[in-house]
Amino acid sequence: MKREKSTRNRLTPAEKKKFKALLLEKRNEMLGDVTSMENETLRKTRSDLSTMPVHMADVGTDNYEQEFTLGLMDSEMKVLREIEYALQRLEEGTYGICEGTDKPIEKERLEAIPWARYCVAYAQLVEKGIAERQERPDEPEGDYETDDEQG
C-alpha cells in the first residue's frame, strides 16, 4: 500500500541549507574515496621485482586485496546513491520525514546520518525484521543497507 509522502517538514530554511551542505560535503568526500580506491586497485601491478618468481600465496593475497577493495567501493557507491536520494528529497520537500512512519526524523539523527530515510524507531523495526523497508523509486532490488549500517 503506497501512501502519499508528507510534505510537512519542521526544518527551517537555514537547517535545510545546513543539511544540504553536509550531504554535498559527504558526497564529495566519498567520490574522492571511491576514485582513489578505483585508481589504486586498477593500476596496482606487481612492483619491479619481476626477476623474482611469483609465489601463489602472493597472487592470492593480491586477489583478496582487490576483492576487498571492490567490496568497499560497492558499499561506498550504495551510500552515494542514498546521498543523491536525500538531496532529491530535500528538493522535493520530503527530506527529514521518515519514509516508514511519515513523521519527522530527529535532527540529531540527520546530523549523524544526513541521508537517513527513517526515524530511529522505524529503523530499529526494519533492522529486527518487524517492519518493511520502503523501496526507493530508483533503487535496484536488493541494493540497500539500513541507515544504521552506514556511517
MODELLER restraints for C-alpha pairs under 7 A, 6 or more apart:
rsr = mdl.restraints
at = mdl.atoms
rsr.add(forms.Gaussian(group=physical.xy_distance, feature=features.Distance(at['CA:5:A'], at['CA:102:A']), mean=6.94, stdev=0.5))
rsr.add(forms.Gaussian(group=physical.xy_distance, feature=features.Distance(at['CA:6:A'], at['CA:94:A']), mean=6.51, stdev=0.5))
rsr.add(forms.Gaussian(group=physical.xy_distance, feature=features.Distance(at['CA:6:A'], at['CA:102:A']), mean=6.17, stdev=0.5))
rsr.add(forms.Gaussian(group=physical.xy_distance, feature=features.Distance(at['CA:7:A'], at['CA:93:A']), mean=5.75, stdev=0.5))
rsr.add(forms.Gaussian(group=physical.xy_distance, feature=features.Distance(at['CA:7:A'], at['CA:94:A']), mean=5.27, stdev=0.5))
rsr.add(forms.Gaussian(group=physical.xy_distance, feature=features.Distance(at['CA:9:A'], at['CA:94:A']), mean=6.90, stdev=0.5))
rsr.add(forms.Gaussian(group=physical.xy_distance, feature=features.Distance(at['CA:9:A'], at['CA:96:A']), mean=6.90, stdev=0.5))
rsr.add(forms.Gaussian(group=physical.xy_distance, feature=features.Distance(at['CA:9:A'], at['CA:97:A']), mean=6.90, stdev=0.5))
rsr.add(forms.Gaussian(group=physical.xy_distance, feature=features.Distance(at['CA:9:A'], at['CA:104:A']), mean=6.96, stdev=0.5))
rsr.add(forms.Gaussian(group=physical.xy_distance, feature=features.Distance(at['CA:19:A'], at['CA:114:A']), mean=6.54, stdev=0.5))
rsr.add(forms.Gaussian(group=physical.xy_distance, feature=features.Distance(at['CA:20:A'], at['CA:87:A']), mean=6.79, stdev=0.5))
rsr.add(forms.Gaussian(group=physical.xy_distance, feature=features.Distance(at['CA:22:A'], at['CA:114:A']), mean=6.90, stdev=0.5))
rsr.add(forms.Gaussian(group=physical.xy_distance, feature=features.Distance(at['CA:23:A'], at['CA:83:A']), mean=6.24, stdev=0.5))
rsr.add(forms.Gaussian(group=physical.xy_distance, feature=features.Distance(at['CA:23:A'], at['CA:114:A']), mean=6.23, stdev=0.5))
rsr.add(forms.Gaussian(group=physical.xy_distance, feature=features.Distance(at['CA:27:A'], at['CA:80:A']), mean=6.21, stdev=0.5))
rsr.add(forms.Gaussian(group=physical.xy_distance, feature=features.Distance(at['CA:27:A'], at['CA:83:A']), mean=6.70, stdev=0.5))
rsr.add(forms.Gaussian(group=physical.xy_distance, feature=features.Distance(at['CA:30:A'], at['CA:76:A']), mean=6.77, stdev=0.5))
rsr.add(forms.Gaussian(group=physical.xy_distance, feature=features.Distance(at['CA:34:A'], at['CA:73:A']), mean=5.78, stdev=0.5))
rsr.add(forms.Gaussian(group=physical.xy_distance, feature=features.Distance(at['CA:34:A'], at['CA:76:A']), mean=6.85, stdev=0.5))
rsr.add(forms.Gaussian(group=physical.xy_distance, feature=features.Distance(at['CA:37:A'], at['CA:69:A']), mean=6.80, stdev=0.5))
rsr.add(forms.Gaussian(group=physical.xy_distance, feature=features.Distance(at['CA:41:A'], at['CA:66:A']), mean=6.08, stdev=0.5))
rsr.add(forms.Gaussian(group=physical.xy_distance, feature=features.Distance(at['CA:78:A'], at['CA:144:A']), mean=6.76, stdev=0.5))
rsr.add(forms.Gaussian(group=physical.xy_distance, feature=features.Distance(at['CA:82:A'], at['CA:115:A']), mean=6.00, stdev=0.5))
rsr.add(forms.Gaussian(group=physical.xy_distance, feature=features.Distance(at['CA:83:A'], at['CA:115:A']), mean=5.26, stdev=0.5))
rsr.add(forms.Gaussian(group=physical.xy_distance, feature=features.Distance(at['CA:86:A'], at['CA:95:A']), mean=6.45, stdev=0.5))
rsr.add(forms.Gaussian(group=physical.xy_distance, feature=features.Distance(at['CA:86:A'], at['CA:115:A']), mean=5.20, stdev=0.5))
rsr.add(forms.Gaussian(group=physical.xy_distance, feature=features.Distance(at['CA:89:A'], at['CA:95:A']), mean=4.67, stdev=0.5))
rsr.add(forms.Gaussian(group=physical.xy_distance, feature=features.Distance(at['CA:96:A'], at['CA:104:A']), mean=5.70, stdev=0.5))
rsr.add(forms.Gaussian(group=physical.xy_distance, feature=features.Distance(at['CA:96:A'], at['CA:105:A']), mean=5.15, stdev=0.5))
rsr.add(forms.Gaussian(group=physical.xy_distance, feature=features.Distance(at['CA:97:A'], at['CA:103:A']), mean=5.47, stdev=0.5))
rsr.add(forms.Gaussian(group=physical.xy_distance, feature=features.Distance(at['CA:97:A'], at['CA:104:A']), mean=4.43, stdev=0.5))
rsr.add(forms.Gaussian(group=physical.xy_distance, feature=features.Distance(at['CA:97:A'], at['CA:105:A']), mean=5.48, stdev=0.5))
rsr.add(forms.Gaussian(group=physical.xy_distance, feature=features.Distance(at['CA:98:A'], at['CA:104:A']), mean=5.88, stdev=0.5))
rsr.add(forms.Gaussian(group=physical.xy_distance, feature=features.Distance(at['CA:98:A'], at['CA:105:A']), mean=5.61, stdev=0.5))
rsr.add(forms.Gaussian(group=physical.xy_distance, feature=features.Distance(at['CA:98:A'], at['CA:117:A']), mean=5.68, stdev=0.5))
rsr.add(forms.Gaussian(group=physical.xy_distance, feature=features.Distance(at['CA:98:A'], at['CA:118:A']), mean=4.32, stdev=0.5))
rsr.add(forms.Gaussian(group=physical.xy_distance, feature=features.Distance(at['CA:98:A'], at['CA:119:A']), mean=5.40, stdev=0.5))
rsr.add(forms.Gaussian(group=physical.xy_distance, feature=features.Distance(at['CA:99:A'], at['CA:117:A']), mean=5.94, stdev=0.5))
rsr.add(forms.Gaussian(group=physical.xy_distance, feature=features.Distance(at['CA:99:A'], at['CA:118:A']), mean=5.76, stdev=0.5))
rsr.add(forms.Gaussian(group=physical.xy_distance, feature=features.Distance(at['CA:99:A'], at['CA:134:A']), mean=6.54, stdev=0.5))
rsr.add(forms.Gaussian(group=physical.xy_distance, feature=features.Distance(at['CA:100:A'], at['CA:118:A']), mean=6.35, stdev=0.5))
rsr.add(forms.Gaussian(group=physical.xy_distance, feature=features.Distance(at['CA:100:A'], at['CA:122:A']), mean=6.38, stdev=0.5))
rsr.add(forms.Gaussian(group=physical.xy_distance, feature=features.Distance(at['CA:100:A'], at['CA:134:A']), mean=6.56, stdev=0.5))
rsr.add(forms.Gaussian(group=physical.xy_distance, feature=features.Distance(at['CA:105:A'], at['CA:118:A']), mean=6.55, stdev=0.5))
rsr.add(forms.Gaussian(group=physical.xy_distance, feature=features.Distance(at['CA:105:A'], at['CA:119:A']), mean=4.60, stdev=0.5))
rsr.add(forms.Gaussian(group=physical.xy_distance, feature=features.Distance(at['CA:106:A'], at['CA:119:A']), mean=6.54, stdev=0.5))
rsr.add(forms.Gaussian(group=physical.xy_distance, feature=features.Distance(at['CA:110:A'], at['CA:116:A']), mean=6.27, stdev=0.5))
rsr.add(forms.Gaussian(group=physical.xy_distance, feature=features.Distance(at['CA:113:A'], at['CA:151:A']), mean=6.68, stdev=0.5))
rsr.add(forms.Gaussian(group=physical.xy_distance, feature=features.Distance(at['CA:116:A'], at['CA:147:A']), mean=5.53, stdev=0.5))
rsr.add(forms.Gaussian(group=physical.xy_distance, feature=features.Distance(at['CA:117:A'], at['CA:147:A']), mean=6.99, stdev=0.5))
rsr.add(forms.Gaussian(group=physical.xy_distance, feature=features.Distance(at['CA:123:A'], at['CA:147:A']), mean=6.98, stdev=0.5))
rsr.add(forms.Gaussian(group=physical.xy_distance, feature=features.Distance(at['CA:125:A'], at['CA:131:A']), mean=5.12, stdev=0.5))
rsr.add(forms.Gaussian(group=physical.xy_distance, feature=features.Distance(at['CA:126:A'], at['CA:132:A']), mean=5.85, stdev=0.5))
rsr.add(forms.Gaussian(group=physical.xy_distance, feature=features.Distance(at['CA:126:A'], at['CA:133:A']), mean=5.99, stdev=0.5))
